Amino acid sequence: MTDRTAQAADYAAAGFGKELEPGSRPALVLVDPARAYIDPHCPLYAGVEENVAAMRTLLAAARAAGIPVIVTEVRLRADGADGGIFFKKSGTLVAFCEGSPFGELIEGLEPKADELLVTKKYASAFFGTTLSTHLTALGVDTVLVAGLSTSGCVRATTLDAMQHGFVPIVVKEAVGDRDSAIHESNLFDIQQKMAEVWPLARVQRYLARE
């Protein structure tokens, strides 16, 4: 068996045999599409232009299908009031506080006036009872997840969605990470433990039926 096959077997033995069936009422969550991720001068720069292009394609498909769109953001402030955990980890990030690439969404990935923008205190926090109740009231049963950090926010969002009773689908091409090895490992981990990982083309076909 390959290492990955052995890992999958270990997951199955541990009881992670998920059987997820996507529903008919999806919503799209774009996780923290901050300009920092495409700014070469920022410590978080990931060189994820292709992933950003896929996110734009996904967003257009979601809007064409008329499904709810939620964009999340983290506002970092040098005084540590919001997202201060990042500054404690790395002093270099102090220069990228609110009003910098962290405080701006990537062009073309901003929510429209009738779409929901969720501002979070910490990068990993996402769903919570309030947003879960909001989506449930809309009849949402499936959450499409895209973003630029497999190892952090996307993984946390996916886990949170699952724990709140939604079927999460992570859109493979619309997720990026600075480290390709970590990226691949985390996508595998997500797929085995908590969510579906679909290619963008499959998601587009799914949305076209909406």
ChimeraX attribute file (.defattr): number of C-alpha atoms within 10 A of each C-alpha:
attribute: neighborCount
match mode: 1-to-1
recipient: residues
	/A:1	7
	/A:2	7
	/A:3	8
	/A:4	12
	/A:5	10
	/A:6	11
	/A:7	15
	/A:8	19
	/A:9	16
	/A:10	12
	/A:11	15
	/A:12	14
	/A:13	10
	/A:14	10
	/A:15	10
	/A:16	14
	/A:17	14
	/A:18	13
	/A:19	10
	/A:20	14
	/A:21	12
	/A:22	17
	/A:23	12
	/A:24	14
	/A:25	16
	/A:26	28
	/A:27	22
	/A:28	23
	/A:29	23
	/A:30	27
	/A:31	24
	/A:32	28
	/A:33	26
	/A:34	24
	/A:35	18
	/A:36	22
	/A:37	27
	/A:38	19
	/A:39	17
	/A:40	11
	/A:41	11
	/A:42	18
	/A:43	14
	/A:44	19
	/A:45	15
	/A:46	19
	/A:47	15
	/A:48	17
	/A:49	12
	/A:50	13
	/A:51	19
	/A:52	25
	/A:53	15
	/A:54	18
	/A:55	25
	/A:56	19
	/A:57	14
	/A:58	25
	/A:59	23
	/A:60	15
	/A:61	19
	/A:62	22
	/A:63	13
	/A:64	12
	/A:65	16
	/A:66	13
	/A:67	19
	/A:68	19
	/A:69	21
	/A:70	20
	/A:71	22
	/A:72	24
	/A:73	22
	/A:74	23
	/A:75	22
	/A:76	27
	/A:77	21
	/A:78	16
	/A:79	11
	/A:80	14
	/A:81	11
	/A:82	18
	/A:83	19
	/A:84	18
	/A:85	14
	/A:86	18
	/A:87	19
	/A:88	12
	/A:89	9
	/A:90	10
	/A:91	9
	/A:92	12
	/A:93	17
	/A:94	17
	/A:95	14
	/A:96	20
	/A:97	20
	/A:98	16
	/A:99	11
	/A:100	16
	/A:101	20
	/A:102	25
	/A:103	18
	/A:104	18
	/A:105	19
	/A:106	19
	/A:107	11
	/A:108	13
	/A:109	18
	/A:110	20
	/A:111	16
	/A:112	11
	/A:113	7
	/A:114	8
	/A:115	13
	/A:116	16
	/A:117	17
	/A:118	15
	/A:119	15
	/A:120	18
	/A:121	16
	/A:122	17
	/A:123	23
	/A:124	16
	/A:125	15
	/A:126	24
	/A:127	22
	/A:128	11
	/A:129	10
	/A:130	9
	/A:131	15
	/A:132	18
	/A:133	14
	/A:134	11
	/A:135	21
	/A:136	14
	/A:137	9
	/A:138	14
	/A:139	13
	/A:140	21
	/A:141	18
	/A:142	22
	/A:143	26
	/A:144	25
	/A:145	27
	/A:146	32
	/A:147	29
	/A:148	25
	/A:149	24
	/A:150	26
	/A:151	20
	/A:152	14
	/A:153	21
	/A:154	28
	/A:155	22
	/A:156	19
	/A:157	26
	/A:158	27
	/A:159	20
	/A:160	20
	/A:161	25
	/A:162	19
	/A:163	13
	/A:164	15
	/A:165	12
	/A:166	25
	/A:167	25
	/A:168	30
	/A:169	28
	/A:170	29
	/A:171	23
	/A:172	22
	/A:173	20
	/A:174	25
	/A:175	24
	/A:176	25
	/A:177	23
	/A:178	17
	/A:179	12
	/A:180	11
	/A:181	9
	/A:182	14
	/A:183	17
	/A:184	16
	/A:185	14
	/A:186	19
	/A:187	22
	/A:188	17
	/A:189	18
	/A:190	23
	/A:191	18
	/A:192	19
	/A:193	18
	/A:194	23
	/A:195	27
	/A:196	24
	/A:197	20
	/A:198	16
	/A:199	14
	/A:200	18
	/A:201	13
	/A:202	11
	/A:203	19
	/A:204	16
	/A:205	11
	/A:206	15
	/A:207	20
	/A:208	12
	/A:209	8
	/A:210	13
